[in-house]
Amino acid sequence: MGKPDNFNSDDLKPVIENLIDQVKNQEDPDVLNAYKKAFKKQVPFALRSWVTAYMLKEMGKKKGGNRRTIADGASIFVSIGRNRKVFPKDLVHLFVNTGKVDRDSIGEIKILDNYSFITISRSAAESAIDNLDGIDYRGRKLTVNFAKKKAGS
């Protein structure tokens, strides 16, 4: 046996870094603990690293995981973040139900400590901002607007 001809371990580095970032910054710890408990219960200790490697291999085939890339996307700033116990599913729910955005128009979501960024299609961005800016959400008045570009970008 041996490594397949098209395998390059350097290709895994950004995938693994992205997974680590998502685990640390975006995922709900309670949900991850439930998955961890199920994994430990179902997978024998000696096979855990093999099963994890297989999952990485299969994920690499999908190229991109579960985040959609929006071709004509606009980055939207939302003034609420992890400190208010906000997770990606919460922002999706907010934008779909209150912001009147089609679920397929939502792309990447980045949640930081005090604010978040969500990429949605440009056609839906203006109405989403109009519908969401100034509403009360989790005890706080939201500011929702187009994200400003980073200095030097």
Secondary structure, 3 states (H helix, E strand, C coil): CCCCCCCCHHHHHHHHHHHHHHHHHCCCHHHHHHHHHHHHHHCCHHHHHHHHHHHHHHHHHHCCCCCCCCCCEEEEEECCCHHHCCCHHHHHHHHHHCCCCCHHHEEEEEECCCCEEEEEEHHHHHHHHHHHCCCEECCEECCEEECCCCCCC
